[in-house]
Amino acid sequence: MSEKRMTKRHWFLLVYLVFAILPTYWLVNMSFKTNEEILGQLTLWPANFTWDNYLRIFTDRSWYSGYINSLIYVSMNTVMALTVALPAAYAFSRYRFIGDKHVFFWLLTNRMTPPAVFLLPFFQLYTTMGIMDTHIAVAIAHLVFNVPLAVWILEGFMRGVPREIDETAYLDGYSFHHFFFRIFLPLIKAGIGVAAFFCFMFSWVELLLARTLTSVNAKPIVVTMTRTVSASGMDWGLLAAAGVLTIIPGAIVIWFVRNYIAKGFAMGRV
């Protein structure tokens, strides 16, 4: 009976893996095909294998610059979000002050609010300041929803660290600066990894703010991918190749923080 149950579990796992991997495989498969083959017939692998879609991305400045722009403002946003969220999360986890729960809830409502709500204020502000179409403009705009997320994740990890550690460090003569960076942060490195991952991913895939606040110099890849739609139709092969290259940065980040994400699930904050 147990062997029969194990067999059913193996089949269920196999079917699940097929359905999970199939979309990614099909995207990679399409990226090595021509539009004629994609639209003309259904094939499990390319009949006429071609690198043309990838060569066009790596040789066309308007394409590869989109990846560079995305990596620049996403990295800036991740660093800024963690810099702001770490002291804020520490304050929420260690101190009680008037309106602390209301402020914490207000932060979370910013994460729940659609980006379109903040679009017009940011557009008018950046136009007045003269920073439209810059990397810093998009990075700051994404702080609206990434800082609340980072604070919420980090606060959960910090709350799991006993307060006695803080008190012992102060009795041993540590200043807050030395305690926070040398003792406390290493204890919550898993939370920092999880928060960095989600900040990176949400900023990487966000389209509305990135598309409205940029035009040429800081245009991200998510906006450049919309160029595949023209009067002649959709360039499916090029779009698939761009999609594959878009997955790679996220996969690399997941590889480095995979253990931290698992710990985040175990602690109930992810």
Backbone bond lengths (Angstrom), bond angles and torsions (degrees), N, CA, C in turn:
res aa  C-N    CA-C-N  psi(-1)  N-CA   C-N-CA  omega(-1)  CA-C   N-CA-C  phi
1 M - - - 1.474 - - 1.519 109.92 -
2 S 1.341 116.61 -40.82 1.461 120.01 -179.26 1.525 110.94 -66.50
3 E 1.361 116.59 -37.69 1.463 119.55 178.49 1.528 110.48 -64.88
4 K 1.319 117.31 -36.96 1.453 121.48 178.80 1.521 110.63 -64.97
5 R 1.349 115.16 -41.10 1.459 119.36 178.06 1.521 111.08 -65.17
6 M 1.331 116.71 -40.45 1.456 120.84 178.53 1.517 110.40 -63.65
7 T 1.327 117.49 -38.55 1.461 120.85 178.75 1.517 110.66 -63.81
8 K 1.325 117.31 -41.66 1.464 121.00 178.44 1.527 110.83 -64.09
9 R 1.320 115.82 -39.90 1.455 119.61 178.42 1.516 111.17 -64.71
10 H 1.334 116.18 -40.35 1.465 120.04 179.12 1.521 110.82 -64.18
11 W 1.329 117.01 -42.45 1.460 120.02 178.13 1.529 111.30 -65.43
12 F 1.327 115.95 -41.39 1.471 119.32 178.30 1.522 110.71 -62.09
13 L 1.351 116.75 -43.50 1.462 120.63 178.64 1.517 111.13 -63.60
14 L 1.340 116.52 -39.45 1.462 120.18 179.25 1.522 111.14 -64.03
15 V 1.330 116.81 -45.76 1.474 120.36 179.16 1.524 110.76 -62.93
16 Y 1.333 115.99 -40.64 1.470 119.64 178.84 1.530 111.32 -62.56
17 L 1.341 116.75 -44.08 1.461 120.19 -179.99 1.529 111.17 -63.97
18 V 1.326 116.78 -38.38 1.470 119.99 178.74 1.521 110.64 -62.09
19 F 1.325 117.24 -47.63 1.462 120.80 -179.59 1.520 111.76 -68.01
20 A 1.344 117.68 -30.50 1.460 120.95 -179.84 1.531 111.61 -75.59
21 I 1.331 116.03 -38.11 1.462 120.48 -175.39 1.529 112.09 -87.39
22 L 1.328 117.44 -24.68 1.464 121.10 -174.56 1.526 114.07 -54.79
23 P 1.358 120.37 -47.45 1.483 118.87 179.80 1.523 113.19 -59.54
24 T 1.352 116.71 -41.26 1.464 119.54 179.57 1.522 110.85 -67.19
25 Y 1.333 116.15 -42.71 1.465 118.93 178.15 1.523 110.99 -61.26
26 W 1.327 115.84 -42.45 1.469 118.91 -178.04 1.530 111.04 -65.99
27 L 1.322 116.94 -34.67 1.466 120.54 176.62 1.526 110.68 -64.57
28 V 1.338 116.06 -46.19 1.471 120.20 177.71 1.522 110.49 -63.64
29 N 1.316 116.45 -40.77 1.459 121.34 179.42 1.529 111.22 -60.14
30 M 1.316 117.14 -45.51 1.468 121.51 179.78 1.520 112.22 -66.15
31 S 1.345 116.98 -30.26 1.459 119.86 -176.61 1.525 112.58 -66.82
32 F 1.335 117.62 -18.97 1.463 121.56 179.60 1.535 111.96 -103.89
33 K 1.341 116.48 15.98 1.460 120.87 179.79 1.521 110.93 -114.38
34 T 1.311 115.33 161.86 1.462 121.06 171.58 1.524 108.68 -87.24
35 N 1.326 116.53 161.24 1.461 119.95 178.99 1.523 111.34 -61.52
36 E 1.332 116.58 -35.27 1.460 120.09 -179.69 1.523 111.22 -62.16
37 E 1.340 116.36 -41.90 1.458 119.70 179.15 1.523 111.60 -70.59
38 I 1.334 117.18 -38.40 1.468 120.74 -179.88 1.517 111.07 -63.05
39 L 1.327 116.24 -42.77 1.464 120.77 -176.89 1.521 112.87 -86.39
40 G 1.331 116.51 -19.27 1.464 118.78 -173.75 1.511 115.33 -91.82
41 Q 1.328 118.04 -31.85 1.455 120.09 -175.89 1.523 111.15 -153.09
42 L 1.335 114.64 159.35 1.462 121.15 179.09 1.527 108.44 -100.39
43 T 1.319 116.88 112.68 1.461 121.39 -178.81 1.524 109.94 -128.31
44 L 1.335 116.33 143.41 1.457 120.93 -179.37 1.519 112.12 -78.23
45 W 1.322 117.87 -18.21 1.462 123.06 175.21 1.526 108.10 -148.19
46 P 1.312 117.52 158.11 1.472 120.02 -174.84 1.523 112.18 -62.01
47 A 1.336 116.40 128.85 1.454 120.98 174.79 1.525 110.45 -76.57
48 N 1.325 116.05 -37.70 1.470 121.92 176.36 1.527 108.30 -121.37
49 F 1.340 114.66 86.48 1.464 120.62 -175.55 1.519 110.64 -61.37
50 T 1.363 117.13 133.75 1.459 121.19 -179.02 1.526 111.18 -145.07
51 W 1.335 114.78 144.37 1.459 121.87 175.47 1.531 111.25 -100.62
52 D 1.313 117.58 6.09 1.467 121.19 -171.54 1.523 112.36 -59.40
53 N 1.326 117.09 -37.72 1.470 119.62 -178.48 1.527 111.29 -63.77
54 Y 1.332 116.83 -42.74 1.461 120.23 178.75 1.528 111.66 -71.48
55 L 1.334 116.23 -37.70 1.469 119.52 178.74 1.523 111.03 -62.81
56 R 1.303 116.31 -36.95 1.467 119.26 178.98 1.525 111.03 -65.33
57 I 1.325 116.82 -38.96 1.466 120.23 179.96 1.522 110.98 -67.01
58 F 1.346 116.82 -43.02 1.463 120.63 -176.03 1.525 113.36 -78.65
59 T 1.326 117.54 -14.65 1.463 120.01 -179.57 1.526 113.08 -107.75
60 D 1.316 117.69 -14.45 1.467 121.68 179.41 1.530 108.31 -96.11
61 R 1.329 116.48 116.73 1.467 120.88 -175.94 1.521 111.90 -59.53
62 S 1.311 117.54 -37.04 1.457 120.03 -179.02 1.529 111.92 -64.20
63 W 1.351 116.65 -22.38 1.458 120.26 178.42 1.520 111.82 -88.60
64 Y 1.334 117.70 -56.67 1.464 118.11 -175.06 1.519 112.58 -69.29
65 S 1.343 117.57 -25.46 1.460 119.02 175.89 1.526 111.51 -67.33
66 G 1.338 116.64 -26.35 1.460 119.94 176.87 1.522 111.83 -62.85
67 Y 1.330 117.42 -40.83 1.455 120.95 176.68 1.527 111.09 -66.18
68 I 1.325 116.01 -41.16 1.466 119.47 179.64 1.523 110.56 -63.43
69 N 1.329 116.42 -45.45 1.469 120.53 179.20 1.527 111.18 -61.11
70 S 1.332 116.76 -42.60 1.466 120.32 -179.99 1.520 111.04 -62.88
71 L 1.331 117.01 -45.43 1.458 120.50 -179.83 1.524 111.60 -63.28
72 I 1.337 116.89 -35.84 1.468 120.34 -178.73 1.519 110.78 -66.26
73 Y 1.348 117.11 -54.94 1.465 117.18 -174.38 1.523 112.44 -75.27
74 V 1.331 117.99 -27.09 1.469 119.91 176.20 1.525 110.25 -68.57
75 S 1.340 117.18 -42.63 1.467 120.33 177.37 1.519 110.78 -63.82
76 M 1.332 117.14 -43.16 1.463 120.78 177.64 1.515 110.58 -60.18
77 N 1.321 116.59 -44.08 1.460 120.28 -178.91 1.512 111.59 -64.66
78 T 1.328 117.57 -41.84 1.463 120.84 -179.06 1.525 111.09 -62.33
79 V 1.335 116.55 -44.84 1.468 120.85 179.44 1.529 110.63 -64.20
80 M 1.330 117.19 -46.09 1.468 120.54 -178.98 1.526 111.35 -65.71
81 A 1.336 116.79 -40.53 1.464 120.21 -179.45 1.530 110.96 -62.45
82 L 1.338 117.09 -43.98 1.461 119.97 179.55 1.526 111.23 -68.73
83 T 1.339 116.63 -36.89 1.465 119.88 179.03 1.521 111.56 -62.18
84 V 1.310 116.94 -38.69 1.469 121.39 179.17 1.529 111.14 -79.20
85 A 1.332 116.86 -38.91 1.462 120.67 -172.13 1.521 113.20 -74.74
86 L 1.331 117.98 -32.04 1.465 120.02 -176.57 1.533 112.83 -61.25
87 P 1.333 119.48 -53.70 1.474 117.72 177.78 1.521 112.90 -66.60
88 A 1.349 117.19 -34.00 1.466 119.70 178.90 1.524 110.63 -65.11
89 A 1.323 117.08 -44.80 1.465 120.74 179.47 1.525 111.02 -64.41
90 Y 1.331 116.80 -37.81 1.462 120.00 178.32 1.528 110.64 -63.12
91 A 1.326 115.73 -41.01 1.463 119.38 179.03 1.525 111.34 -63.75
92 F 1.329 117.34 -43.01 1.457 120.56 -179.91 1.526 111.67 -67.85
93 S 1.319 117.95 -31.19 1.462 120.74 -176.27 1.518 113.33 -85.16
94 R 1.356 117.43 -22.55 1.464 119.94 -172.60 1.533 113.64 -113.11
95 Y 1.321 118.78 -22.89 1.462 120.79 -173.67 1.519 111.21 -121.89
96 R 1.319 114.43 156.72 1.457 121.79 174.50 1.518 107.53 -120.61
97 F 1.311 116.79 126.57 1.453 121.36 -179.88 1.519 109.38 -142.56
98 I 1.318 116.14 165.22 1.463 120.91 -176.25 1.527 109.96 -61.61
99 G 1.317 115.88 125.05 1.461 120.95 177.06 1.514 114.24 79.73
100 D 1.342 118.42 14.76 1.467 119.38 -176.80 1.527 112.04 -62.16
101 K 1.323 116.98 -42.96 1.464 119.89 179.97 1.528 111.58 -67.97
102 H 1.327 115.90 -35.18 1.467 119.30 178.90 1.527 111.08 -69.00
103 V 1.325 116.41 -40.03 1.466 120.13 177.60 1.522 110.51 -65.09
104 F 1.338 116.15 -41.29 1.460 120.47 179.22 1.524 110.52 -63.23
105 F 1.328 116.54 -42.35 1.464 120.59 178.33 1.524 110.53 -66.23
106 W 1.342 117.25 -38.36 1.464 120.44 178.26 1.525 111.00 -62.78
107 L 1.333 117.38 -38.29 1.462 120.45 176.56 1.527 110.75 -60.30
108 L 1.327 116.29 -43.86 1.457 119.90 -178.73 1.525 111.80 -67.54
109 T 1.336 117.76 -32.82 1.463 119.73 177.71 1.520 111.15 -65.96
110 N 1.332 118.17 -29.71 1.462 120.25 175.25 1.524 110.80 -64.35
111 R 1.334 116.53 -34.16 1.464 119.89 177.45 1.523 110.57 -71.40
112 M 1.319 116.97 -31.29 1.461 120.49 -178.43 1.519 112.20 -80.80
113 T 1.330 117.73 -21.00 1.458 121.53 -175.83 1.527 110.57 -72.29
114 P 1.339 118.56 136.17 1.469 120.50 177.56 1.529 111.29 -61.77
115 P 1.339 118.19 142.13 1.469 121.31 -179.84 1.523 113.18 -57.65
116 A 1.337 117.70 -26.73 1.464 120.77 -178.74 1.520 111.87 -61.15
117 V 1.339 117.82 -26.90 1.458 121.53 179.80 1.523 110.79 -64.04
118 F 1.351 117.01 -36.34 1.458 121.30 -177.67 1.528 112.53 -91.00
119 L 1.307 117.23 -2.84 1.465 120.32 -171.52 1.528 112.56 -64.39
120 L 1.329 117.77 -51.96 1.462 121.01 -177.24 1.526 112.76 -64.75
121 P 1.340 120.22 -45.21 1.474 119.23 176.33 1.519 112.99 -58.14
122 F 1.329 117.51 -44.28 1.460 119.98 178.61 1.531 111.20 -63.76
123 F 1.315 116.73 -41.63 1.465 120.42 -178.87 1.527 110.96 -61.68
124 Q 1.327 116.73 -46.46 1.468 120.05 179.55 1.523 111.59 -66.77
125 L 1.340 117.06 -41.11 1.460 120.82 -179.61 1.528 111.31 -64.77
126 Y 1.313 116.89 -46.39 1.463 120.31 -178.06 1.525 111.75 -68.96
127 T 1.323 117.05 -34.31 1.467 119.78 177.00 1.518 110.31 -64.77
128 T 1.334 116.87 -40.96 1.464 121.00 178.69 1.518 111.74 -66.80
129 M 1.331 117.07 -39.55 1.464 122.00 -178.07 1.522 112.77 -81.53
130 G 1.331 117.61 -14.05 1.452 121.13 179.09 1.512 114.51 75.93
131 I 1.340 117.80 28.94 1.464 120.23 -179.82 1.524 111.67 -115.50
132 M 1.326 117.49 19.76 1.462 120.11 174.23 1.516 109.62 -63.40
133 D 1.309 116.05 148.59 1.460 123.43 178.51 1.530 111.76 61.85
134 T 1.324 116.61 41.93 1.465 122.11 174.92 1.523 109.07 -128.42
135 H 1.327 115.46 157.72 1.462 120.13 -179.38 1.528 111.47 -66.36
136 I 1.328 116.70 -39.17 1.454 120.28 -177.92 1.521 111.00 -64.92
137 A 1.337 117.13 -30.68 1.461 120.61 -179.96 1.524 110.88 -63.50
138 V 1.319 116.98 -47.28 1.466 120.47 -179.86 1.527 110.34 -69.35
139 A 1.336 116.87 -39.52 1.465 120.21 -179.51 1.521 111.07 -60.74
140 I 1.330 117.10 -43.14 1.468 120.55 179.39 1.519 110.88 -67.62
141 A 1.325 116.87 -40.64 1.467 120.15 -179.59 1.525 111.25 -61.78
142 H 1.315 117.40 -38.34 1.467 120.53 -179.54 1.526 112.84 -72.42
143 L 1.335 117.40 -14.35 1.461 119.66 175.85 1.525 111.54 -63.32
144 V 1.327 116.93 -24.54 1.464 120.94 -177.37 1.522 111.10 -58.20
145 F 1.328 117.47 -39.98 1.461 118.42 -179.22 1.526 113.38 -106.63
146 N 1.332 118.72 -14.34 1.465 119.53 179.37 1.529 112.77 -86.65
147 V 1.326 118.42 -34.79 1.464 120.26 178.20 1.528 111.55 -63.03
148 P 1.344 120.56 -47.10 1.471 119.01 176.79 1.523 112.82 -59.14
149 L 1.335 116.74 -39.94 1.457 119.45 179.15 1.526 111.05 -64.08
150 A 1.333 116.87 -44.94 1.460 120.83 -179.73 1.527 111.14 -64.85
151 V 1.332 117.34 -40.65 1.466 120.97 179.02 1.525 110.17 -62.52
152 W 1.324 116.62 -43.25 1.465 120.71 -178.59 1.524 110.92 -63.88
153 I 1.334 117.61 -43.27 1.465 121.07 -179.80 1.528 110.78 -68.08
154 L 1.333 116.47 -48.66 1.459 120.19 -176.24 1.526 112.08 -67.00
155 E 1.325 116.78 -35.49 1.462 119.61 179.28 1.518 111.29 -60.99
156 G 1.334 117.38 -36.96 1.451 120.67 177.86 1.519 112.38 -66.27
157 F 1.330 116.67 -41.19 1.459 119.96 178.19 1.526 111.11 -68.52
158 M 1.329 117.46 -40.80 1.463 120.91 -179.02 1.520 111.47 -67.26
159 R 1.323 116.03 -35.07 1.456 118.76 179.29 1.527 111.28 -65.35
160 G 1.319 116.74 -24.19 1.456 120.41 178.51 1.516 113.87 -79.00
161 V 1.333 117.61 -9.26 1.460 121.40 176.97 1.530 108.44 -88.43
162 P 1.321 119.67 123.67 1.478 121.53 -177.15 1.535 111.64 -59.34
163 R 1.314 115.79 142.11 1.466 120.88 177.70 1.532 111.77 -65.52
164 E 1.312 116.81 -23.79 1.461 119.89 -179.40 1.532 112.28 -59.97
165 I 1.327 116.44 -27.50 1.464 119.74 178.28 1.520 109.89 -65.37
166 D 1.333 117.37 -41.79 1.457 121.24 177.38 1.528 110.66 -61.30
167 E 1.335 115.24 -47.89 1.457 119.53 -176.50 1.528 111.45 -65.59
168 T 1.331 116.82 -39.21 1.468 120.05 179.29 1.523 111.25 -64.76
169 A 1.324 116.39 -40.04 1.466 120.47 179.63 1.522 110.83 -64.17
170 Y 1.337 117.28 -39.78 1.467 120.34 179.26 1.530 110.69 -67.78
171 L 1.345 116.97 -38.31 1.468 120.33 178.25 1.531 111.47 -66.70
172 D 1.336 116.04 -29.00 1.467 120.20 178.32 1.523 112.66 -81.25
173 G 1.322 116.39 0.58 1.454 119.91 175.52 1.515 115.69 93.86
174 Y 1.318 118.12 9.01 1.457 120.29 178.32 1.524 110.18 -73.83
175 S 1.321 116.36 136.44 1.463 119.99 170.69 1.527 107.89 -76.15
176 F 1.320 115.94 164.58 1.474 118.27 -179.68 1.519 111.21 -61.04
177 H 1.333 116.45 -38.98 1.465 120.42 -178.83 1.518 110.75 -60.74
178 H 1.341 118.06 -48.65 1.456 121.37 -179.20 1.532 111.36 -68.47
179 F 1.315 116.64 -39.58 1.462 119.87 178.99 1.517 111.21 -63.07
180 F 1.340 116.41 -45.33 1.462 120.45 -174.19 1.522 111.00 -65.55
181 F 1.331 117.36 -43.30 1.465 120.12 -173.99 1.527 113.23 -87.85
182 R 1.319 118.00 -30.75 1.472 119.95 -175.65 1.518 113.48 -94.40
183 I 1.332 116.87 -27.37 1.461 119.53 -175.12 1.529 111.24 -114.50
184 F 1.325 116.58 -51.20 1.459 120.06 -169.95 1.527 112.19 -73.42
185 L 1.324 117.83 -49.20 1.467 120.26 -177.09 1.529 112.74 -60.33
186 P 1.339 119.96 -41.55 1.477 118.19 176.25 1.527 113.51 -60.05
187 L 1.333 117.35 -27.60 1.458 120.55 179.80 1.526 112.38 -72.62
188 I 1.340 117.21 -24.04 1.468 120.90 -178.04 1.524 111.17 -116.18
189 K 1.333 117.49 26.34 1.461 119.84 -178.89 1.534 111.77 -61.62
190 A 1.325 116.83 -28.76 1.464 119.20 175.93 1.524 110.64 -63.79
191 G 1.336 116.20 -43.19 1.461 119.85 178.37 1.516 112.27 -65.25
192 I 1.324 117.40 -37.49 1.462 121.06 178.27 1.526 109.86 -64.43
193 G 1.344 116.15 -40.84 1.461 119.75 178.17 1.514 112.28 -63.73
194 V 1.331 117.06 -42.30 1.464 121.13 178.82 1.529 110.63 -65.10
195 A 1.334 116.56 -46.15 1.466 120.16 -179.87 1.526 111.10 -62.83
196 A 1.331 117.20 -41.10 1.467 120.65 178.75 1.519 110.83 -63.30
197 F 1.325 117.02 -39.78 1.460 120.44 179.36 1.523 111.54 -61.60
198 F 1.334 117.05 -49.01 1.455 119.59 -177.01 1.531 111.48 -69.50
199 C 1.317 117.48 -36.46 1.471 119.41 175.82 1.521 110.55 -62.42
200 F 1.321 116.48 -43.47 1.461 120.95 179.01 1.523 111.08 -61.42
201 M 1.326 117.22 -47.52 1.455 120.64 -174.41 1.517 112.26 -69.59
202 F 1.339 117.89 -42.83 1.463 119.80 -179.28 1.524 110.92 -66.60
203 S 1.328 117.53 -37.09 1.454 120.24 177.59 1.525 111.06 -72.00
204 W 1.314 117.76 -33.64 1.457 122.35 -177.75 1.531 111.94 -67.23
205 V 1.324 117.13 -38.03 1.472 120.35 -174.14 1.520 112.91 -96.26
206 E 1.337 118.69 -8.52 1.472 120.14 -178.26 1.529 110.19 -66.34
207 L 1.326 116.66 134.67 1.468 121.02 -173.75 1.523 114.00 -115.40
208 L 1.338 118.03 -43.16 1.456 120.43 -169.87 1.525 112.67 -62.41
209 L 1.333 117.51 -54.04 1.463 120.55 -179.95 1.520 111.28 -64.95
210 A 1.340 116.49 -42.60 1.463 120.14 -178.91 1.523 111.11 -62.95
211 R 1.307 117.12 -36.58 1.465 120.22 -178.29 1.518 111.87 -74.70
212 T 1.321 117.31 -36.41 1.464 120.70 -176.43 1.521 111.88 -79.19
213 L 1.323 117.52 -35.48 1.459 121.46 -174.08 1.520 113.59 -89.09
214 T 1.337 117.32 -0.39 1.467 120.82 178.59 1.525 109.50 -129.67
215 S 1.321 115.04 158.43 1.465 119.49 177.45 1.520 112.39 -137.11
216 V 1.337 117.55 -50.68 1.469 120.66 -176.82 1.531 111.03 -132.85
217 N 1.326 117.09 -60.76 1.467 121.88 -169.63 1.526 113.91 -67.41
218 A 1.321 117.74 -31.16 1.468 120.84 -176.84 1.521 111.93 -122.40
219 K 1.318 117.48 22.21 1.463 120.66 -177.35 1.526 110.38 -64.65
220 P 1.334 119.54 123.81 1.468 122.17 -177.80 1.520 111.60 -83.50
221 I 1.320 115.28 171.77 1.457 120.41 -176.43 1.527 111.65 -67.80
222 V 1.332 118.09 -31.88 1.468 119.54 -179.50 1.518 111.01 -63.63
223 V 1.331 116.50 -28.33 1.456 120.65 177.09 1.527 110.23 -82.31
224 T 1.327 116.54 -39.91 1.465 120.49 179.58 1.519 111.36 -61.77
225 M 1.317 117.70 -31.89 1.463 121.06 -178.95 1.520 112.24 -64.96
226 T 1.319 117.95 -22.49 1.468 119.79 177.76 1.521 111.70 -71.11
227 R 1.336 118.00 -11.70 1.462 120.97 178.80 1.513 112.42 -71.25
228 T 1.329 117.43 -12.05 1.462 119.90 -179.39 1.520 111.77 -71.47
229 V 1.324 117.72 -10.97 1.459 121.59 177.38 1.528 108.24 -93.85
230 S 1.322 116.40 123.21 1.462 121.34 179.99 1.517 109.25 -142.65
231 A 1.331 115.73 -177.41 1.465 120.39 -179.93 1.525 111.55 -64.89
232 S 1.337 116.49 -27.39 1.466 120.24 -179.64 1.527 112.61 -82.90
233 G 1.320 117.20 -5.81 1.454 120.74 178.47 1.519 112.10 120.04
234 M 1.317 115.83 -165.24 1.459 122.53 -177.61 1.530 110.01 -94.66
235 D 1.331 116.19 131.96 1.460 121.39 174.92 1.521 107.62 -86.96
236 W 1.326 116.43 86.68 1.455 121.75 -171.03 1.516 112.56 -67.00
237 G 1.325 117.46 -40.70 1.454 120.38 -178.71 1.515 112.25 -63.89
238 L 1.333 116.48 -44.72 1.457 120.88 178.62 1.522 111.13 -65.31
239 L 1.330 116.78 -40.65 1.467 120.96 178.89 1.529 110.76 -64.26
240 A 1.335 117.10 -39.07 1.466 120.76 178.73 1.524 111.02 -65.99
241 A 1.340 116.99 -41.97 1.464 120.38 178.59 1.524 110.81 -63.55
242 A 1.324 116.71 -42.16 1.463 120.11 177.40 1.522 110.78 -63.99
243 G 1.335 116.47 -37.16 1.468 119.68 177.73 1.515 112.60 -64.71
244 V 1.331 116.87 -40.08 1.466 120.72 178.11 1.521 110.48 -62.28
245 L 1.341 116.39 -45.36 1.467 120.05 179.79 1.526 111.53 -67.55
246 T 1.324 117.08 -25.94 1.461 120.42 177.66 1.522 111.58 -72.67
247 I 1.323 117.34 -29.98 1.460 121.49 -179.45 1.526 111.47 -72.40
248 I 1.331 117.22 -31.14 1.465 121.88 -171.88 1.532 113.13 -57.36
249 P 1.365 120.54 -50.14 1.474 118.65 179.60 1.524 113.36 -57.78
250 G 1.337 116.28 -41.65 1.460 118.84 178.08 1.506 112.74 -64.44
251 A 1.338 116.52 -38.43 1.465 120.21 178.19 1.522 111.09 -64.85
252 I 1.338 117.12 -37.97 1.464 120.96 178.63 1.527 110.53 -65.24
253 V 1.331 116.49 -42.83 1.465 120.43 178.91 1.526 110.33 -63.86
254 I 1.331 116.46 -42.26 1.467 120.39 178.89 1.528 110.59 -61.02
255 W 1.332 116.91 -38.82 1.467 120.70 -179.31 1.523 111.08 -61.25
256 F 1.325 116.72 -40.88 1.462 119.88 -176.23 1.535 112.79 -76.68
257 V 1.335 117.60 -28.52 1.469 119.84 -175.95 1.526 111.84 -112.77
258 R 1.334 117.87 16.82 1.466 120.70 -174.64 1.527 111.98 -60.10
259 N 1.336 117.01 -40.16 1.466 119.79 179.63 1.524 111.32 -69.58
260 Y 1.335 117.27 -35.63 1.455 121.09 179.48 1.531 110.93 -68.49
261 I 1.346 116.62 -37.40 1.463 120.05 178.46 1.525 110.25 -64.09
262 A 1.335 116.43 -41.43 1.465 119.90 177.83 1.524 111.13 -61.16
263 K 1.340 116.44 -39.91 1.455 120.13 178.22 1.524 110.59 -68.04
264 G 1.331 116.47 -34.44 1.454 119.87 177.24 1.513 112.09 -64.35
265 F 1.336 117.12 -40.02 1.455 120.42 175.22 1.532 110.53 -63.08
266 A 1.327 116.57 -40.14 1.464 120.42 -178.83 1.515 111.68 -65.36
267 M 1.356 116.57 -32.09 1.465 120.21 -178.60 1.523 111.58 -86.73
268 G 1.335 117.23 -5.77 1.451 119.48 175.45 1.498 116.10 81.84
269 R 1.348 118.61 13.51 1.453 120.81 -179.49 1.519 111.86 -103.98
270 V 1.319 118.59 -1.37 1.472 122.46 179.16 1.507 109.38 -121.28
